[in-house]
């Protein structure tokens, strides 16, 4: 089991001033429950000893003892032999915390590095509570919003305006995620046999979505240093693809960011060939190093004249929480009716409750975004430092944002590493899964979306798996039906 400890002083800061009007132990227990529900205290976090927390808070030890007892009674803590009192979450026995995107059952103690998706931002619990309070007005109607809840479309449009891209609500369609948005766009714009350009490496599920539309995928190589724009221009000119899927902001998995100059140049090239650009902005807000900013405006702000369209897909998953299955399409107004028509052949709308919760969070985005950036920055820096210390033969460029490290191994053994990692209780995705046409066996994606202390144990297992993989070089001979899905 991977344990996380929190110091008495740090917990006292998170708790803040305890509310009055109720017994002190009840106030303390209520604050701890809130921190756990909001994700600021992770499950299995070891709480300070009763004596140490009493000193830090300036209360009696009896107060802390009674508070811990109340937390255990309500399912928010557990007393474990040798570990004292640790945070628990009600409902976790029902699998709510499994989170492994695998075809097999979650195994206790497994560390999942297949999933580049962080836990919920702190205000998520409050957002869901607020959304429930708004539901009486909603349940009087059908609940179907094929274009999306009007208030959420307004909030998304306002955010684009803040980022430098003038947008109105009638240019936004709310979806059940960025991948769903890509599927809608593909259904509308791609016919069987159409050439579709995408980066290589790229997000595997996005490539599968394009293949499901029967597009002929053409890869364009990208690495941590970015895009070879002259080569991209040549590919566009020769292939004249119908659609180009690009991720210019903290590209998954390399972390690269396309410069303003390159955005202008690529937009002109797309316009010349009449290629519709589909821009994946799933990670666009995740700048972790303020000194590296500000980021360029959204790619659609550079849209050149001609026959090209720029369609943007975004998501609340990476920004807020993957459990809020809300994404969006931002498209030229003339395309929106056709996108909605294509969408209703797949589903009739996103969850009203979740749309309301995301609306609440968008109206309070600054603190939510700051919390997300702080957590990712801490995890990124911890993971990068551990890799530099324990795997010095790996090349690990550190991106200024996003969710992943795209590491270069000292040899082509990524598949063997994933197999060895699984035996060590560490789930990895081989680099080849991110390739359009194979290869990338010398690359390894490592998300930095888990709590920072987890990476101490993750890297310990990774070192063991790396040694085994380099020693044996053994790779799977047959397809593994338990291989993880990738987020």
C-alpha positions, 0 to 999 in steps of 0.5 A: 500500500502507498501511504501519504502522510500529512503533517499537523501544521499542514492539516491545520492550514487546510482546516482553517478557522473552525466554525463556532456554534457546534461542539469543537469535535463536530466542527473539526470532523466536519472540516475533515469530511469536507476536505476529503469530499473535495479531494484535498485529502486523498484516500489513505492519507495518514492523519496526524496523531491525536496529540500532535494535531491537538497541539497544532490546533490549540485544542484538547486531545479529547476533541481530536479523539472524538473527531476521529471517532466521528470520522470513522463512524461516518465512513470518512476515516479508518483506524488501521493497525500500525498506521493510526487513523487514515482518510477513507471515502464513503462508497469506495467499497463499491469501486468508486475509487478503482479508476483503472481503465483496464479490462480486468478488475482493479487490484489493490496496490497497483499504480496506474500510469496509463491514465493522464487524468487528475482527481477533481478540483476542490470545489467539485463537491460544492458544484454538484451540491449546487447543481442538485439544488437547481434541478427542480426547475430542470425536471419540469422539462424534457432534459434534452439539450442537443446544443447544450445548456444555454448557461454553460454555452455562455460560460464556455464562450466567455472563456474563449473571449478571455483567452483572445478568441471572440466567441458567442454561445451560438458557436458552442455545442456541449458534448460528453467530452472532447473525444465525443466532440471529435466523433461528432465532427468526424461523422459530419466531415469525414467520408470513407477513404478521406485522408485525415492528417494527425500528429504522430505520436498522438492520443490513441483514442483519437486515432481510433475515432478517426479510424472508426470514421474510415478515414485514411490516417496520415502521420506527421512527426512531432517531438518535445521540440515541436512541429516541423512546419515546412514538412507539415506544409509539404504533407498538406500540399501533397496529400490535401487531407480532408481534416487535420487533427492537431493539438497545439497546446501541450500536445499529448504526449510530448507536451509541445506548444506551437508558437504564434508564428507557427500557428499563423503559418500552419493556418495559412497552409490549411487554408490553401488546401481547404483542410478543416483543422480540428484542434484538441484543446483538452490540455490548453489551460494547463500552463504550469510555469508562469514564466513560460507564458503567456500562451498564444491565443487559441489556434482558431484566432489565427484562422486564415481566409479561404475554404478552411474551417477551424473546429475546436474541441475541449473538455472539462475532464483534464481541467476539472475532473474526468467524472464530469463527462462534459466537453464542447465543440467551438465551431464557425456559426454556419457549421453548428446546425449540421454538427447538432444534426450529426450529434443527435444521431449519437446522443440527444445531449449531455447530463443536465446535472453535470452541465450545471456543475461545470457551469458553477465551476466555470464561474469560479474558474480562477481558484479551480485552475490555480489548484489544478496547476499547483497540484500538477506542478508539484507532481511533475517536479517530483516525478522529474527529479526522481527520474533524474536521480534513479534513471539517469540514462533516460532523457526526460524533457520537462514541459512547461505544462500539460499532463505528461512527461514524454521520456526517451529510453536508452533503447527500444524496449518500451513494450518490454518495460510495460510487461515488466511494469505490470508484474511489478504492479505498475501499469504503463502504456508502450510508446508504440500505442501513440504512433500512427504507424508503429515504432516509438519503442524508445519512448515512454509516456509518464503522466504526472497526474497522481499525488506527488508522494505516490511517485516515490513508489512508482519510480521504485517499481519503474527502476525494477521494471527498467532493469528487467526489461533491459536485461530480458528485452522480452516483448509480448508475442500475442495481443493482450486482451487486458491491455489498458485503455488510455486516458 
